[in-house]
């Protein structure tokens, strides 16, 4: 599986500069999404997440309505890429 991830030497607090926040629902120990392992940026129905365990970056759609949903505001993700904060792990 191909993915991008936050580089290992980047402090998660650097994400605040791009509008990310620590997920306030980080409370369920053992849950790979919620327990103290997520910073996110909410853009409408979409959430860009950075997992603090794997450092994987995901874009989630949290829409309440059925149908096709898209996100065109990729500026925060572009900011991480252009500031050399992410990498493509070697296979």
N, CA, C and O atoms as a CHARMM CRD file, in Angstrom:
* protein
*
  364
    1    1 UNK  N      0.84500  -1.17700   0.00000 PROA 1      0.00000
    2    1 UNK  CA     0.00000   0.00000   0.00000 PROA 1      0.00000
    3    1 UNK  C      0.89300   1.24300   0.00000 PROA 1      0.00000
    4    1 UNK  O      1.82400   1.34600   0.79900 PROA 1      0.00000
    5    2 UNK  N      0.60900   2.16000  -0.87600 PROA 2      0.00000
    6    2 UNK  CA     1.34600   3.42000  -0.92200 PROA 2      0.00000
    7    2 UNK  C      0.69200   4.44600  -0.01100 PROA 2      0.00000
    8    2 UNK  O     -0.53400   4.49600   0.09700 PROA 2      0.00000
    9    3 UNK  N      1.49600   5.25600   0.63600 PROA 3      0.00000
   10    3 UNK  CA     0.98200   6.29000   1.53200 PROA 3      0.00000
   11    3 UNK  C      2.05900   7.34000   1.73600 PROA 3      0.00000
   12    3 UNK  O      3.22800   7.13400   1.40900 PROA 3      0.00000
   13    4 UNK  N      1.63500   8.47600   2.28500 PROA 4      0.00000
   14    4 UNK  CA     2.60300   9.47400   2.71900 PROA 4      0.00000
   15    4 UNK  C      2.53300   9.54400   4.23400 PROA 4      0.00000
   16    4 UNK  O      1.50500   9.24200   4.84000 PROA 4      0.00000
   17    5 UNK  N      3.63600   9.94300   4.82800 PROA 5      0.00000
   18    5 UNK  CA     3.66900  10.03400   6.28700 PROA 5      0.00000
   19    5 UNK  C      4.49100  11.23100   6.70200 PROA 5      0.00000
   20    5 UNK  O      5.35500  11.71000   5.96700 PROA 5      0.00000
   21    6 UNK  N      4.19900  11.69900   7.89900 PROA 6      0.00000
   22    6 UNK  CA     4.99200  12.76700   8.50000 PROA 6      0.00000
   23    6 UNK  C      6.37500  12.20800   8.79600 PROA 6      0.00000
   24    6 UNK  O      6.49900  11.10800   9.33500 PROA 6      0.00000
   25    7 UNK  N      7.40800  12.95300   8.45200 PROA 7      0.00000
   26    7 UNK  CA     8.76700  12.48500   8.70800 PROA 7      0.00000
   27    7 UNK  C      8.98900  12.26000  10.20100 PROA 7      0.00000
   28    7 UNK  O      8.41300  12.95000  11.04200 PROA 7      0.00000
   29    8 UNK  N      9.82900  11.28800  10.50900 PROA 8      0.00000
   30    8 UNK  CA    10.07400  10.90600  11.90000 PROA 8      0.00000
   31    8 UNK  C     10.67700  12.02400  12.74500 PROA 8      0.00000
   32    8 UNK  O     10.46700  12.05900  13.95800 PROA 8      0.00000
   33    9 UNK  N     11.41800  12.93000  12.12900 PROA 9      0.00000
   34    9 UNK  CA    12.07700  13.98600  12.90400 PROA 9      0.00000
   35    9 UNK  C     11.22500  15.24700  13.06700 PROA 9      0.00000
   36    9 UNK  O     11.69700  16.24500  13.61200 PROA 9      0.00000
   37   10 UNK  N      9.98200  15.21000  12.60100 PROA 10     0.00000
   38   10 UNK  CA     9.08900  16.36600  12.73200 PROA 10     0.00000
   39   10 UNK  C      8.28400  16.23900  14.02000 PROA 10     0.00000
   40   10 UNK  O      7.61300  15.23000  14.23700 PROA 10     0.00000
   41   11 UNK  N      8.34600  17.25300  14.87100 PROA 11     0.00000
   42   11 UNK  CA     7.56100  17.29300  16.10100 PROA 11     0.00000
   43   11 UNK  C      6.09900  17.54800  15.74000 PROA 11     0.00000
   44   11 UNK  O      5.80500  18.41000  14.91100 PROA 11     0.00000
   45   12 UNK  N      5.19000  16.81000  16.35200 PROA 12     0.00000
   46   12 UNK  CA     3.77000  16.94900  16.03500 PROA 12     0.00000
   47   12 UNK  C      3.24900  18.35800  16.30400 PROA 12     0.00000
   48   12 UNK  O      2.28900  18.79100  15.66700 PROA 12     0.00000
   49   13 UNK  N      3.86000  19.06900  17.22500 PROA 13     0.00000
   50   13 UNK  CA     3.42800  20.44300  17.52200 PROA 13     0.00000
   51   13 UNK  C      3.60700  21.35300  16.30500 PROA 13     0.00000
   52   13 UNK  O      2.95300  22.39300  16.22000 PROA 13     0.00000
   53   14 UNK  N      4.48400  20.98100  15.35600 PROA 14     0.00000
   54   14 UNK  CA     4.66400  21.74800  14.12500 PROA 14     0.00000
   55   14 UNK  C      3.37800  21.78100  13.29700 PROA 14     0.00000
   56   14 UNK  O      3.17200  22.69200  12.49500 PROA 14     0.00000
   57   15 UNK  N      2.52000  20.78800  13.49700 PROA 15     0.00000
   58   15 UNK  CA     1.26400  20.72900  12.74800 PROA 15     0.00000
   59   15 UNK  C      0.33900  21.90400  13.08400 PROA 15     0.00000
   60   15 UNK  O     -0.50000  22.28700  12.26900 PROA 15     0.00000
   61   16 UNK  N      0.49100  22.47100  14.27900 PROA 16     0.00000
   62   16 UNK  CA    -0.34800  23.60300  14.67800 PROA 16     0.00000
   63   16 UNK  C     -0.19000  24.77200  13.71300 PROA 16     0.00000
   64   16 UNK  O     -1.14400  25.51800  13.48800 PROA 16     0.00000
   65   17 UNK  N      0.99100  24.94100  13.14400 PROA 17     0.00000
   66   17 UNK  CA     1.24900  26.04000  12.20400 PROA 17     0.00000
   67   17 UNK  C      0.39200  25.93600  10.94400 PROA 17     0.00000
   68   17 UNK  O      0.19000  26.92500  10.24000 PROA 17     0.00000
   69   18 UNK  N     -0.10800  24.73300  10.66500 PROA 18     0.00000
   70   18 UNK  CA    -0.90600  24.49200   9.47000 PROA 18     0.00000
   71   18 UNK  C     -2.38700  24.35000   9.78600 PROA 18     0.00000
   72   18 UNK  O     -3.17600  23.98200   8.91500 PROA 18     0.00000
   73   19 UNK  N     -2.77300  24.64200  11.04100 PROA 19     0.00000
   74   19 UNK  CA    -4.17200  24.60200  11.43400 PROA 19     0.00000
   75   19 UNK  C     -4.62600  23.30300  12.05900 PROA 19     0.00000
   76   19 UNK  O     -5.80100  23.17000  12.39800 PROA 19     0.00000
   77   20 UNK  N     -3.73500  22.33900  12.22300 PROA 20     0.00000
   78   20 UNK  CA    -4.11000  21.06900  12.84600 PROA 20     0.00000
   79   20 UNK  C     -4.28700  21.26000  14.34700 PROA 20     0.00000
   80   20 UNK  O     -3.68300  22.14800  14.95000 PROA 20     0.00000
   81   21 UNK  N     -5.11900  20.41900  14.93600 PROA 21     0.00000
   82   21 UNK  CA    -5.33300  20.40200  16.38400 PROA 21     0.00000
   83   21 UNK  C     -5.23500  18.95500  16.85900 PROA 21     0.00000
   84   21 UNK  O     -5.40100  18.01700  16.08000 PROA 21     0.00000
   85   22 UNK  N     -4.96600  18.79500  18.13800 PROA 22     0.00000
   86   22 UNK  CA    -4.99300  17.45100  18.70600 PROA 22     0.00000
   87   22 UNK  C     -6.44500  17.05500  18.90100 PROA 22     0.00000
   88   22 UNK  O     -7.24700  17.84500  19.39700 PROA 22     0.00000
   89   23 UNK  N     -6.78400  15.84200  18.51500 PROA 23     0.00000
   90   23 UNK  CA    -8.16500  15.37300  18.59700 PROA 23     0.00000
   91   23 UNK  C     -8.60100  15.28100  20.05900 PROA 23     0.00000
   92   23 UNK  O     -7.98800  14.54700  20.83500 PROA 23     0.00000
   93   24 UNK  N     -9.65200  16.01500  20.45000 PROA 24     0.00000
   94   24 UNK  CA   -10.09900  15.97400  21.85000 PROA 24     0.00000
   95   24 UNK  C    -10.73600  14.64300  22.23900 PROA 24     0.00000
   96   24 UNK  O    -10.92200  14.38600  23.42800 PROA 24     0.00000
   97   25 UNK  N    -11.07400  13.79500  21.27900 PROA 25     0.00000
   98   25 UNK  CA   -11.67600  12.49700  21.60700 PROA 25     0.00000
   99   25 UNK  C    -10.63300  11.39800  21.75100 PROA 25     0.00000
  100   25 UNK  O    -10.98100  10.21800  21.74100 PROA 25     0.00000
  101   26 UNK  N     -9.37700  11.75700  21.88300 PROA 26     0.00000
  102   26 UNK  CA    -8.31600  10.76400  22.10500 PROA 26     0.00000
  103   26 UNK  C     -8.46700  10.22400  23.51800 PROA 26     0.00000
  104   26 UNK  O     -7.83800  10.72500  24.45000 PROA 26     0.00000
  105   27 UNK  N     -9.29800   9.20500  23.67700 PROA 27     0.00000
  106   27 UNK  CA    -9.56700   8.75100  25.03500 PROA 27     0.00000
  107   27 UNK  C     -9.70000   7.24200  25.18000 PROA 27     0.00000
  108   27 UNK  O     -9.67400   6.74700  26.30700 PROA 27     0.00000
  109   28 UNK  N     -9.83900   6.49300  24.10300 PROA 28     0.00000
  110   28 UNK  CA   -10.06200   5.05400  24.21800 PROA 28     0.00000
  111   28 UNK  C     -8.76000   4.29500  24.01500 PROA 28     0.00000
  112   28 UNK  O     -8.29300   4.15000  22.88500 PROA 28     0.00000
  113   29 UNK  N     -8.17800   3.81300  25.09200 PROA 29     0.00000
  114   29 UNK  CA    -6.90400   3.11700  25.00700 PROA 29     0.00000
  115   29 UNK  C     -7.02000   1.88700  24.10900 PROA 29     0.00000
  116   29 UNK  O     -7.97800   1.12100  24.21100 PROA 29     0.00000
  117   30 UNK  N     -6.04300   1.70900  23.23700 PROA 30     0.00000
  118   30 UNK  CA    -6.03300   0.53900  22.36800 PROA 30     0.00000
  119   30 UNK  C     -6.70900   0.74800  21.03400 PROA 30     0.00000
  120   30 UNK  O     -6.49900  -0.04300  20.11500 PROA 30     0.00000
  121   31 UNK  N     -7.50500   1.77300  20.89600 PROA 31     0.00000
  122   31 UNK  CA    -8.16800   2.06800  19.63300 PROA 31     0.00000
  123   31 UNK  C     -7.15200   2.74900  18.73000 PROA 31     0.00000
  124   31 UNK  O     -6.57300   3.76500  19.11400 PROA 31     0.00000
  125   32 UNK  N     -6.93000   2.21800  17.56000 PROA 32     0.00000
  126   32 UNK  CA    -5.87600   2.73300  16.69700 PROA 32     0.00000
  127   32 UNK  C     -6.19200   4.10100  16.11600 PROA 32     0.00000
  128   32 UNK  O     -5.29900   4.74600  15.56600 PROA 32     0.00000
  129   33 UNK  N     -7.42000   4.56200  16.21800 PROA 33     0.00000
  130   33 UNK  CA    -7.72800   5.90400  15.71600 PROA 33     0.00000
  131   33 UNK  C     -7.80000   6.92800  16.85000 PROA 33     0.00000
  132   33 UNK  O     -7.32400   8.05200  16.69100 PROA 33     0.00000
  133   34 UNK  N     -8.38800   6.55700  17.99100 PROA 34     0.00000
  134   34 UNK  CA    -8.68800   7.56300  19.00000 PROA 34     0.00000
  135   34 UNK  C     -7.65800   7.75700  20.09800 PROA 34     0.00000
  136   34 UNK  O     -7.51100   8.88500  20.56900 PROA 34     0.00000
  137   35 UNK  N     -6.94900   6.75600  20.52900 PROA 35     0.00000
  138   35 UNK  CA    -6.15200   6.91500  21.74800 PROA 35     0.00000
  139   35 UNK  C     -4.85900   7.69600  21.53500 PROA 35     0.00000
  140   35 UNK  O     -3.87000   7.15100  21.04300 PROA 35     0.00000
  141   36 UNK  N     -4.87100   8.93100  21.89500 PROA 36     0.00000
  142   36 UNK  CA    -3.68100   9.77400  21.92100 PROA 36     0.00000
  143   36 UNK  C     -2.81300   9.61600  20.67500 PROA 36     0.00000
  144   36 UNK  O     -1.58500   9.60500  20.75800 PROA 36     0.00000
  145   37 UNK  N     -3.45500   9.49600  19.54100 PROA 37     0.00000
  146   37 UNK  CA    -2.66800   9.24000  18.34700 PROA 37     0.00000
  147   37 UNK  C     -3.19000   9.97500  17.12200 PROA 37     0.00000
  148   37 UNK  O     -3.05000   9.48300  16.00200 PROA 37     0.00000
  149   38 UNK  N     -3.78400  11.13700  17.31500 PROA 38     0.00000
  150   38 UNK  CA    -4.37500  11.78100  16.17000 PROA 38     0.00000
  151   38 UNK  C     -4.33200  13.30300  16.27300 PROA 38     0.00000
  152   38 UNK  O     -4.78500  13.88800  17.25700 PROA 38     0.00000
  153   39 UNK  N     -3.78400  13.92100  15.25100 PROA 39     0.00000
  154   39 UNK  CA    -3.93800  15.35400  15.03800 PROA 39     0.00000
  155   39 UNK  C     -4.75200  15.49400  13.76800 PROA 39     0.00000
  156   39 UNK  O     -4.59900  14.69700  12.84200 PROA 39     0.00000
  157   40 UNK  N     -5.61400  16.49500  13.71100 PROA 40     0.00000
  158   40 UNK  CA    -6.46000  16.61100  12.53500 PROA 40     0.00000
  159   40 UNK  C     -6.73200  18.06100  12.18000 PROA 40     0.00000
  160   40 UNK  O     -6.54300  18.98000  12.97700 PROA 40     0.00000
  161   41 UNK  N     -7.18200  18.22200  10.94900 PROA 41     0.00000
  162   41 UNK  CA    -7.64700  19.50500  10.43800 PROA 41     0.00000
  163   41 UNK  C     -8.98700  19.24500   9.76800 PROA 41     0.00000
  164   41 UNK  O     -9.06200  18.47100   8.81300 PROA 41     0.00000
  165   42 UNK  N    -10.04100  19.88100  10.25500 PROA 42     0.00000
  166   42 UNK  CA   -11.38800  19.70100   9.70800 PROA 42     0.00000
  167   42 UNK  C    -11.63200  20.73100   8.62000 PROA 42     0.00000
  168   42 UNK  O    -11.44700  21.92900   8.83700 PROA 42     0.00000
  169   43 UNK  N    -12.04900  20.26500   7.44500 PROA 43     0.00000
  170   43 UNK  CA   -12.41200  21.13600   6.32300 PROA 43     0.00000
  171   43 UNK  C    -13.77500  20.67100   5.84200 PROA 43     0.00000
  172   43 UNK  O    -13.87300  19.71700   5.07000 PROA 43     0.00000
  173   44 UNK  N    -14.82000  21.33600   6.29200 PROA 44     0.00000
  174   44 UNK  CA   -16.17700  20.90000   5.92900 PROA 44     0.00000
  175   44 UNK  C    -16.42200  19.48100   6.40800 PROA 44     0.00000
  176   44 UNK  O    -16.23900  19.17500   7.58600 PROA 44     0.00000
  177   45 UNK  N    -16.84200  18.60400   5.47900 PROA 45     0.00000
  178   45 UNK  CA   -17.10500  17.20400   5.80700 PROA 45     0.00000
  179   45 UNK  C    -15.84700  16.34400   5.82400 PROA 45     0.00000
  180   45 UNK  O    -15.92900  15.13700   6.05000 PROA 45     0.00000
  181   46 UNK  N    -14.70600  16.93900   5.59000 PROA 46     0.00000
  182   46 UNK  CA   -13.46600  16.18200   5.46500 PROA 46     0.00000
  183   46 UNK  C    -12.53200  16.46700   6.63400 PROA 46     0.00000
  184   46 UNK  O    -12.53900  17.54900   7.22200 PROA 46     0.00000
  185   47 UNK  N    -11.74900  15.47900   6.93800 PROA 47     0.00000
  186   47 UNK  CA   -10.77100  15.59300   8.01500 PROA 47     0.00000
  187   47 UNK  C     -9.45100  15.02100   7.51700 PROA 47     0.00000
  188   47 UNK  O     -9.38100  13.86500   7.10000 PROA 47     0.00000
  189   48 UNK  N     -8.40000  15.84600   7.56300 PROA 48     0.00000
  190   48 UNK  CA    -7.05700  15.36700   7.27100 PROA 48     0.00000
  191   48 UNK  C     -6.45200  14.98500   8.61600 PROA 48     0.00000
  192   48 UNK  O     -6.38100  15.81100   9.52700 PROA 48     0.00000
  193   49 UNK  N     -6.01900  13.74100   8.74100 PROA 49     0.00000
  194   49 UNK  CA    -5.49600  13.25700  10.01400 PROA 49     0.00000
  195   49 UNK  C     -4.03600  12.84800   9.88800 PROA 49     0.00000
  196   49 UNK  O     -3.58300  12.40400   8.83400 PROA 49     0.00000
  197   50 UNK  N     -3.31600  13.01000  10.98600 PROA 50     0.00000
  198   50 UNK  CA    -1.94600  12.52000  11.10500 PROA 50     0.00000
  199   50 UNK  C     -1.91500  11.63400  12.34400 PROA 50     0.00000
  200   50 UNK  O     -2.09600  12.10600  13.46600 PROA 50     0.00000
  201   51 UNK  N     -1.68400  10.35400  12.12400 PROA 51     0.00000
  202   51 UNK  CA    -1.65300   9.39000  13.20900 PROA 51     0.00000
  203   51 UNK  C     -0.30300   9.47200  13.90500 PROA 51     0.00000
  204   51 UNK  O      0.73300   9.38500  13.24600 PROA 51     0.00000
  205   52 UNK  N     -0.29400   9.63800  15.22300 PROA 52     0.00000
  206   52 UNK  CA     0.96400   9.82800  15.94600 PROA 52     0.00000
  207   52 UNK  C      1.70700   8.53400  16.21200 PROA 52     0.00000
  208   52 UNK  O      2.84400   8.57000  16.68300 PROA 52     0.00000
  209   53 UNK  N      1.11000   7.40900  15.93100 PROA 53     0.00000
  210   53 UNK  CA     1.81300   6.13100  16.07900 PROA 53     0.00000
  211   53 UNK  C      2.49600   5.77200  14.76900 PROA 53     0.00000
  212   53 UNK  O      3.70200   5.52700  14.74700 PROA 53     0.00000
  213   54 UNK  N      1.73800   5.73700  13.67600 PROA 54     0.00000
  214   54 UNK  CA     2.29400   5.36400  12.37300 PROA 54     0.00000
  215   54 UNK  C      2.77100   6.55800  11.55700 PROA 54     0.00000
  216   54 UNK  O      3.55400   6.40800  10.62000 PROA 54     0.00000
  217   55 UNK  N      2.28300   7.76800  11.92900 PROA 55     0.00000
  218   55 UNK  CA     2.56800   9.00600  11.20400 PROA 55     0.00000
  219   55 UNK  C      1.91900   9.04200   9.82700 PROA 55     0.00000
  220   55 UNK  O      2.21200   9.94000   9.03800 PROA 55     0.00000
  221   56 UNK  N      1.04600   8.08900   9.52200 PROA 56     0.00000
  222   56 UNK  CA     0.32000   8.08400   8.25300 PROA 56     0.00000
  223   56 UNK  C     -0.60300   9.28400   8.18500 PROA 56     0.00000
  224   56 UNK  O     -1.15300   9.72600   9.19400 PROA 56     0.00000
  225   57 UNK  N     -0.76200   9.80400   6.97400 PROA 57     0.00000
  226   57 UNK  CA    -1.68100  10.91300   6.73200 PROA 57     0.00000
  227   57 UNK  C     -2.86300  10.37900   5.94400 PROA 57     0.00000
  228   57 UNK  O     -2.69300   9.74900   4.90000 PROA 57     0.00000
  229   58 UNK  N     -4.05300  10.63400   6.44600 PROA 58     0.00000
  230   58 UNK  CA    -5.28500  10.17700   5.81100 PROA 58     0.00000
  231   58 UNK  C     -6.20200  11.36100   5.55200 PROA 58     0.00000
  232   58 UNK  O     -6.10900  12.38600   6.22600 PROA 58     0.00000
  233   59 UNK  N     -7.08200  11.21800   4.57900 PROA 59     0.00000
  234   59 UNK  CA    -8.16800  12.16500   4.36300 PROA 59     0.00000
  235   59 UNK  C     -9.45700  11.37600   4.52000 PROA 59     0.00000
  236   59 UNK  O     -9.73500  10.45600   3.75100 PROA 59     0.00000
  237   60 UNK  N    -10.23600  11.74600   5.52000 PROA 60     0.00000
  238   60 UNK  CA   -11.48600  11.05700   5.81800 PROA 60     0.00000
  239   60 UNK  C    -12.67300  11.90600   5.39300 PROA 60     0.00000
  240   60 UNK  O    -12.63300  13.13200   5.49700 PROA 60     0.00000
  241   61 UNK  N    -13.73700  11.25300   4.91100 PROA 61     0.00000
  242   61 UNK  CA   -14.98300  11.95600   4.59600 PROA 61     0.00000
  243   61 UNK  C    -15.99100  11.59600   5.68000 PROA 61     0.00000
  244   61 UNK  O    -16.32700  10.42700   5.86700 PROA 61     0.00000
  245   62 UNK  N    -16.46800  12.61600   6.39300 PROA 62     0.00000
  246   62 UNK  CA   -17.39200  12.40100   7.50200 PROA 62     0.00000
  247   62 UNK  C    -18.78300  12.95200   7.17500 PROA 62     0.00000
  248   62 UNK  O    -19.46700  13.48000   8.05200 PROA 62     0.00000
  249   63 UNK  N    -19.19400  12.82900   5.92100 PROA 63     0.00000
  250   63 UNK  CA   -20.46000  13.39900   5.45900 PROA 63     0.00000
  251   63 UNK  C    -21.65500  12.68000   6.07200 PROA 63     0.00000
  252   63 UNK  O    -21.64100  11.46300   6.25400 PROA 63     0.00000
  253   64 UNK  N    -22.67200  13.44700   6.38300 PROA 64     0.00000
  254   64 UNK  CA   -23.90600  12.90000   6.92900 PROA 64     0.00000
  255   64 UNK  C    -24.88100  12.50600   5.82200 PROA 64     0.00000
  256   64 UNK  O    -25.74400  11.65100   6.01900 PROA 64     0.00000
  257   65 UNK  N    -24.73500  13.13600   4.65800 PROA 65     0.00000
  258   65 UNK  CA   -25.63600  12.87900   3.54500 PROA 65     0.00000
  259   65 UNK  C    -25.03800  11.84300   2.59800 PROA 65     0.00000
  260   65 UNK  O    -23.81900  11.71300   2.48600 PROA 65     0.00000
  261   66 UNK  N    -25.92600  11.10300   1.91300 PROA 66     0.00000
  262   66 UNK  CA   -25.48100  10.16700   0.88800 PROA 66     0.00000
  263   66 UNK  C    -25.07600  10.95000  -0.34500 PROA 66     0.00000
  264   66 UNK  O    -25.49500  12.09200  -0.53700 PROA 66     0.00000
  265   67 UNK  N    -24.27100  10.33600  -1.16700 PROA 67     0.00000
  266   67 UNK  CA   -23.88600  10.97300  -2.40800 PROA 67     0.00000
  267   67 UNK  C    -22.38700  11.12600  -2.52500 PROA 67     0.00000
  268   67 UNK  O    -21.62400  10.72200  -1.64700 PROA 67     0.00000
  269   68 UNK  N    -21.99500  11.71000  -3.61400 PROA 68     0.00000
  270   68 UNK  CA   -20.58200  11.92900  -3.89500 PROA 68     0.00000
  271   68 UNK  C    -20.11000  13.19700  -3.19900 PROA 68     0.00000
  272   68 UNK  O    -20.75100  14.24300  -3.29500 PROA 68     0.00000
  273   69 UNK  N    -18.99400  13.09800  -2.50400 PROA 69     0.00000
  274   69 UNK  CA   -18.41800  14.23900  -1.80100 PROA 69     0.00000
  275   69 UNK  C    -16.98000  14.41200  -2.26300 PROA 69     0.00000
  276   69 UNK  O    -16.27900  13.43200  -2.51600 PROA 69     0.00000
  277   70 UNK  N    -16.55300  15.63500  -2.37100 PROA 70     0.00000
  278   70 UNK  CA   -15.16600  15.87300  -2.76700 PROA 70     0.00000
  279   70 UNK  C    -14.57500  17.00000  -1.93600 PROA 70     0.00000
  280   70 UNK  O    -15.28800  17.79900  -1.32900 PROA 70     0.00000
  281   71 UNK  N    -13.26100  17.03700  -1.93000 PROA 71     0.00000
  282   71 UNK  CA   -12.54100  18.10300  -1.25200 PROA 71     0.00000
  283   71 UNK  C    -11.59700  18.72000  -2.27800 PROA 71     0.00000
  284   71 UNK  O    -10.87100  18.01600  -2.98000 PROA 71     0.00000
  285   72 UNK  N    -11.62300  20.02600  -2.35100 PROA 72     0.00000
  286   72 UNK  CA   -10.73900  20.71400  -3.28500 PROA 72     0.00000
  287   72 UNK  C     -9.72500  21.58300  -2.55200 PROA 72     0.00000
  288   72 UNK  O     -8.75200  22.03700  -3.15400 PROA 72     0.00000
  289   73 UNK  N     -9.93900  21.81800  -1.26500 PROA 73     0.00000
  290   73 UNK  CA    -9.01000  22.62100  -0.47900 PROA 73     0.00000
  291   73 UNK  C     -7.92300  21.71400   0.09000 PROA 73     0.00000
  292   73 UNK  O     -8.04700  21.20400   1.20300 PROA 73     0.00000
  293   74 UNK  N     -6.86900  21.52200  -0.67700 PROA 74     0.00000
  294   74 UNK  CA    -5.75500  20.69600  -0.23500 PROA 74     0.00000
  295   74 UNK  C     -4.57000  21.53800   0.22200 PROA 74     0.00000
  296   74 UNK  O     -3.44900  21.04400   0.34200 PROA 74     0.00000
  297   75 UNK  N     -4.83900  22.82100   0.47400 PROA 75     0.00000
  298   75 UNK  CA    -3.76600  23.73800   0.88100 PROA 75     0.00000
  299   75 UNK  C     -3.01600  23.24600   2.12800 PROA 75     0.00000
  300   75 UNK  O     -1.78800  23.32400   2.14400 PROA 75     0.00000
  301   76 UNK  N     -3.69300  22.74100   3.17800 PROA 76     0.00000
  302   76 UNK  CA    -2.94100  22.25600   4.34700 PROA 76     0.00000
  303   76 UNK  C     -2.01300  21.09400   4.00000 PROA 76     0.00000
  304   76 UNK  O     -0.88200  21.04100   4.48200 PROA 76     0.00000
  305   77 UNK  N     -2.47700  20.17700   3.17800 PROA 77     0.00000
  306   77 UNK  CA    -1.64300  19.05400   2.76600 PROA 77     0.00000
  307   77 UNK  C     -0.49000  19.54800   1.90100 PROA 77     0.00000
  308   77 UNK  O      0.63900  19.07800   2.04200 PROA 77     0.00000
  309   78 UNK  N     -0.76500  20.47900   1.01900 PROA 78     0.00000
  310   78 UNK  CA     0.28100  21.07900   0.19400 PROA 78     0.00000
  311   78 UNK  C      1.33200  21.76100   1.08300 PROA 78     0.00000
  312   78 UNK  O      2.52700  21.69200   0.79800 PROA 78     0.00000
  313   79 UNK  N      0.88600  22.41400   2.15100 PROA 79     0.00000
  314   79 UNK  CA     1.81000  23.06700   3.07600 PROA 79     0.00000
  315   79 UNK  C      2.78200  22.08300   3.70200 PROA 79     0.00000
  316   79 UNK  O      3.97400  22.37000   3.81500 PROA 79     0.00000
  317   80 UNK  N      2.28100  20.92100   4.11000 PROA 80     0.00000
  318   80 UNK  CA     3.14700  19.90000   4.69500 PROA 80     0.00000
  319   80 UNK  C      4.15500  19.38800   3.66600 PROA 80     0.00000
  320   80 UNK  O      5.32700  19.18200   3.98000 PROA 80     0.00000
  321   81 UNK  N      3.68600  19.18600   2.43800 PROA 81     0.00000
  322   81 UNK  CA     4.55800  18.67200   1.37900 PROA 81     0.00000
  323   81 UNK  C      5.60800  19.71400   0.99600 PROA 81     0.00000
  324   81 UNK  O      6.79400  19.39600   0.91100 PROA 81     0.00000
  325   82 UNK  N      5.18300  20.94400   0.76700 PROA 82     0.00000
  326   82 UNK  CA     6.11700  21.97200   0.30100 PROA 82     0.00000
  327   82 UNK  C      7.12000  22.38500   1.37300 PROA 82     0.00000
  328   82 UNK  O      8.17500  22.93000   1.04700 PROA 82     0.00000
  329   83 UNK  N      6.81200  22.13600   2.63900 PROA 83     0.00000
  330   83 UNK  CA     7.75200  22.43000   3.72200 PROA 83     0.00000
  331   83 UNK  C      8.59700  21.21000   4.09000 PROA 83     0.00000
  332   83 UNK  O      9.23900  21.18200   5.14000 PROA 83     0.00000
  333   84 UNK  N      8.58800  20.21100   3.21900 PROA 84     0.00000
  334   84 UNK  CA     9.43200  19.02100   3.35700 PROA 84     0.00000
  335   84 UNK  C      9.20500  18.30000   4.68600 PROA 84     0.00000
  336   84 UNK  O     10.15500  17.85800   5.33300 PROA 84     0.00000
  337   85 UNK  N      7.93400  18.18500   5.08500 PROA 85     0.00000
  338   85 UNK  CA     7.59800  17.53900   6.34400 PROA 85     0.00000
  339   85 UNK  C      7.09000  16.11500   6.15900 PROA 85     0.00000
  340   85 UNK  O      6.92500  15.38800   7.13800 PROA 85     0.00000
  341   86 UNK  N      6.84100  15.71100   4.92800 PROA 86     0.00000
  342   86 UNK  CA     6.32100  14.36300   4.67600 PROA 86     0.00000
  343   86 UNK  C      7.27200  13.59900   3.76300 PROA 86     0.00000
  344   86 UNK  O      8.14000  14.16800   3.10100 PROA 86     0.00000
  345   87 UNK  N      7.06800  12.28000   3.75700 PROA 87     0.00000
  346   87 UNK  CA     7.88800  11.42600   2.90500 PROA 87     0.00000
  347   87 UNK  C      7.06500  10.24800   2.41700 PROA 87     0.00000
  348   87 UNK  O      6.02400   9.91900   2.98600 PROA 87     0.00000
  349   88 UNK  N      7.54400   9.62600   1.36700 PROA 88     0.00000
  350   88 UNK  CA     7.00400   8.36100   0.88200 PROA 88     0.00000
  351   88 UNK  C      7.92500   7.26800   1.41400 PROA 88     0.00000
  352   88 UNK  O      9.07700   7.17800   0.98900 PROA 88     0.00000
  353   89 UNK  N      7.44300   6.43800   2.33200 PROA 89     0.00000
  354   89 UNK  CA     8.31500   5.38900   2.89500 PROA 89     0.00000
  355   89 UNK  C      8.80000   4.43700   1.80200 PROA 89     0.00000
  356   89 UNK  O      8.09000   4.17100   0.83200 PROA 89     0.00000
  357   90 UNK  N      9.98800   3.94300   1.97300 PROA 90     0.00000
  358   90 UNK  CA    10.53900   2.95700   1.05200 PROA 90     0.00000
  359   90 UNK  C      9.82300   1.64000   1.23300 PROA 90     0.00000
  360   90 UNK  O      9.43800   1.26600   2.34100 PROA 90     0.00000
  361   91 UNK  N      9.65400   0.95400   0.14100 PROA 91     0.00000
  362   91 UNK  CA     8.97700  -0.35800   0.20500 PROA 91     0.00000
  363   91 UNK  C      9.97300  -1.43800   0.52000 PROA 91     0.00000
  364   91 UNK  O      9.60400  -2.60900   0.61600 PROA 91     0.00000
